Amino acid sequence: MDEKYEALVSRYDTTFRLVGRAAHLEQRADWGVDLADGPEALLPHLAKAKAIAVAADFRARYFLERGKESKAVQDLLGAFVLGRQAANDGILISALVQIAIENIVVRCVAENFYGFSSEGLRQLLEGMEASPARGTVSQSIGTGERALVGWFANRISEFQSKYPNDETKVMSEMREMLSLATVDEGGKKDYEKADEFIRAGGGTSNGLLALVKGVEPLYDEMQAIAALPYDRFAPVNQAFFEKVERSTNPFVKTFLPALKKARGREFSALSMLEMFRAAVQYRLEGEAGLKSVRDPFGSGPFGFRRFLFQGVDRGFELKPNYPGDYPNVLIFVEKPGPYFRVVGPTAGTAPESN
């Protein structure tokens, strides 16, 4: 880490002074998001929150190398709390950003485990446990995602009130609105998609309104499914989305599929946080500490084995004991050496030298 790296780290000093201060506030952060704006709602804080977590990662590496562990702990905890606060608005993408930030912080600690003292790890664990409550996928479906449906219904009613005797103008406004709400990957208005919605509604505003209202009970059902425990979730979720695929309602087929994998990501995040807790307890209390933390979705403690990299024992690996589609593997590096970063959808299975 040369002078250029140090200069980049110092650029964030003011940012992290404020983040560290905010992490100790008891008030709930208000991001000024108005759910009544529907798909037009702006969420500029989310990208910045994730960028701060990435900055906390590379700053922590620098501080640990320079023997400034307390600064690394402060930055990582500040980013972690920021992720929790970012998810308090009840919007799905906010909950997913929270998960991404949690993953960044935990993986940073795992990859630099050897650089933290036992006391530093204890402070990290206690700070995470004292953080604001997590925003959940189930909550976001019941608030943010439901608000999206309400926005479409309100817009249709507004156009009907604006042109009470002119269905042609109502549908013209609706076509324009739908073209904006279903923009393609290039950000262009998608009139073909808008026309698909209009045809499904029989070419009338009342038909479109009926389609929108037809989504509401599915959100109620999806919210209940997203609150199910791990051992009951997968088959119910699969059956629900098979029903979604069979639907002829374009609002259903456009907006609900995005929710299919959200709860799985949440399971992975919860498992990763518990693996972090188990690793810290292993450092503090040895094998007894490791066994004191149970796999939240399996039976007993997490799977444990030493991790060899290029023939050298570099640390240990924790792995969930549950089957299914949401496995995570975390490698905690206890001995420095040639740097490697864990990559791949099941992180921990494919270390690459760099």
N, C-alpha and C positions, 0 to 999 in steps of 0.2 A: 504494500500500500504506500504509494509515493506521494509527493507533494500535491499532485493533481487530485488524488483521492481525498487528501486532507482538505483541499480547497472546496471540493464538492460537499464534504461533510459539514463544513463551517457555514455554507450557504443556508443551511436549515436550522441554524442556532435559534433564530427568533421564532421560527415556526414551532419548534419543539419546546421552547420556553412557554409559549402560549398553550400548546397541547398539554404539557405537564401541569400547568395551572388549572386548565379546564377539567383535567382528569379527577381533580379533588373536589369539584363542585357537586353539590347534592341535587341541584335542580335538573330537571329533564330538559335536554336540549330541544329548542324549537327551531326547526329548519325553514319555517315559513312555507311549507308545502300545502297547497290547497287542493284537496282531493276532488273538489268540485270541478277542477280544470280537466279531469279525465286524462286522455292521452296527451293533452297539451301541457300538462304539469311539467315544470322544469325541476330537475334534480341535480344541479351542478355540484353539490357538496359530496356526492357519492364518489365521483372520480377523484376528487381531491383527497378524500379520506383514504382511499386505497393507495394513492400516490404517497401519502404520508406513511402508511404502513410499509411500503417498499423502501422508503427513505430510512425508516426506523431499522429495517433489516440491515442495510449496508452501513448505517452509522453504528449499530451494535457490533458488527464485525470489527470496525475500526477501533471503537472504544475498548473492546476486549483485548485486542492486540496491543493497545497502549496502556493496559492495566487500569482502565477506568470503568470498572464493572458497574458501579452505581449509575453512571450515565447510560450505559446500555440497558440496565433494568428500567430506569425511568422512561427512556424513549419507547421501549417495547410495551410497557404498561400503558403509557399514554396512548399509543396507537390502538391497543386492545380496547381500552375504554371508548375511544373514538368510534371504533367499529360497533360497539354495543349501542352507543348513542345514535349512530347513523341509522340504526334499524328500529328506532322507536316511533316512526311515522306510520307503521302499518302497511308498508308497500313491499311487494314481493322482491323487487330488485334490491331494495335496501337490506332485506334479510339475507339475500345472497351475497351482497357486498360484505356484510358482517361476517359471513362464513369465510369469505376469501381472506379477510383481514385476520381472523382467528388462525387460519391455516398459515399465513405468512409469518405470524408471530411464533407459533408453535414450531414450525419447521426451522426458523432461524435459531431458536434455542436448541433444537435437536442437533442441527448441523454443527453448532458451536458449543456442545454440551461440556466439553473439556475446558472451555474458557470461563465457565461460571463456577463460583464457589458454592458450597452447600448453602450458605446464608443467602447468597444471591438468588439461588433457585427457590429457596423458601419464600423470599420476598416476592418473586414473580408469581408463585402459586397463590400466596395469600392475596396479592393484588388482583389477580384474575377472579378469585372467589368473591372478592368484595366489589367487583364491577357491577354496573347496572344489569338488570335482568336481560336475557337474550330476547330479541324479537323473533317470533316463530313463524313458520310457514303457514300454520293454521290461522294465526291472527291476521296475517297479511291477506289471506284469501277472504276472510270475513270483513275486512275494511277496505284496503286498497283495490283489490280485484273486484269486489262488489261495487265499489264506487265507480269503476269503469263502466259497468253495465248501467248504473244509474245515470251516468253522464250521457250515454247514447239515448236512453229513454227520454231524458229531459230535453235533449236537443231536438228530437222528433216532435215532442209536444210544443216546443217553442216555435218551430217552423209552422206547425199546424195553427197556432194562435196568430202568428204573423200574417199568414195567408189563409184565412178561414174559408174562403170560397174559391181558392185557386190551387187545386191539387198539383197542377203542372209545375207551379213555382215551388211548392213544397218539395216535390221530388227532385227538382233541379238543385235546390239547396242541399238535399240529402245526398245526392250523387257527388256533389263537390266535397261535402263533409266526409263521406266514406272514402273518397279517393285520397284524402289527406290522412285519414286514420289507418289506412292500409297501404302506406307507401311501400314501394319495392326496395330492394337492397341498395339501389342507387339513390334513394331519397326522392324519387320522382312520384308524382301522383299516379295511383294505379286505378284508372277508370275501368279497366276490364274487371278488376276485383269488385269495384263498386257496383258495376252492372250485375255481377253474379249475386250480390246481396239483394239488389232490387228485384231481380227475377224470382229469387226464393221467396220474397215477400209479396209476390203476385203483382208487383208494379205499383203498390199503394203504400202510403205512409202508415196506415193502420196495420197493414201486413208486416211492415218492417218493425213496428212497435211490438207486435205479437211475437216476432222472432226474438227480439231483445228480451222481453219479459220471460220467454221460454228458457233463457239461460239462468235466471235467478235461482230456481230450485237446484240446478246442478252445482252452483257455487256453494249452496248450503250443504249439499252432499259431499262435495270435495273438501270443504272445511272440516267436516266430521271425519272424513277418511284421513286427512293430514294430521289429526290429533290421535290416531290409533297408535298403540304400542307397536314396536318392531315386529313381534311375532305374529301379529294379525294384519299388518299393513299390506304386504306385497300382494297377496291374492285379491284382496278387496280393491286395491288400486288398479291392478291389471284388468279386472272385470269392469271397473268404472270407465277406463279409457278405451276399452273395446266398445263400450256403448257410445262413447264420444265419436269414435271412428265411424260408427254406423249412422250417426245423426245426419240429417239432411239440412240442418240449420247452419248456415255459414258462420254465424256468430259463435256457435259452439265449436265448430271445427277450426276456427281461426284463433280464438283466444284461450281455450282451455288446454290444448296440448302443451303449452309452455309450462304448465304446472306439473306435468307428469313426473319429472325427475327431481323436482324441488325438495320433496320430503326425503328422498334418498341422499341428497347432498347434506341435508340436516342431520340425518343419522350418522353420516361419515364424520361430520364436524363434531358431534357429541362424543363419538368414539375416540376421535383424535385428542380431544381435551382430556378425556379420562386416561388415555395412554400417557399424556404429558404428566398428569398427576401421578400415575404409577411410576414413571421414570424418576420423578423427583423423590418420591418415597423410597425408591430403590437406592438412590444416592444417600438419603438421610438415614435409612434404617436397614439397608441390605435386603436380603431375600424376604424377610418378614414384612418389610414395607411394601415390596412389590406385590406380595400376595394379599395385602390389605386392601388393594384397589381391585374391584371386580369389573370385568367386561360388562358394560351396561346392556348389551344385547346378546350376550352369550352366557356361558356357565363358568363360574370361577374366575380366576385372574386371567390376564392376557397371556398369550403365548410368548415365551422368552427364549432367545438363543443369542449366542455371541455372534458378532458380525466380522467376517474376514474380508479385507480388501487388499488385493494383490498379495495374498498370503500372510497378511499381518492382521492380528486382532486389533481392530480399531474402535470397537464399541459393542453395543448390543442392539438387538432388534426386538420390537414389540409388535405383536400381530393379534387382531381380534380372533376369537374362537367361534364366531358365528358364520354360518354359510350365507350365501346370498349375493346380491349385486352391489353391495356397498363396502367392500373391504378396504382397509387402509393398512399400510405397514409403515412404521416409523423407525428410523435408525438413529440412535443417539450416539454421536461420535465422542468417545472418551479419550482418544489419543490423536493428536494432530499428525498430519502427514500430507501426502499428495492430495490436493483438494478434489472432492467429488461432490456432485449434486445429484440427488435422487430425482429421477424423471419418470414420466409415464403415468397412465391413468390410475394404476395401483402403485403409488409412489413407494419406493423401497425395494422394488423387484428388479430394477434395472439401473444400478449405479454406473455412471460413466466417468472415466478419468478426464481431467482437464488440465 
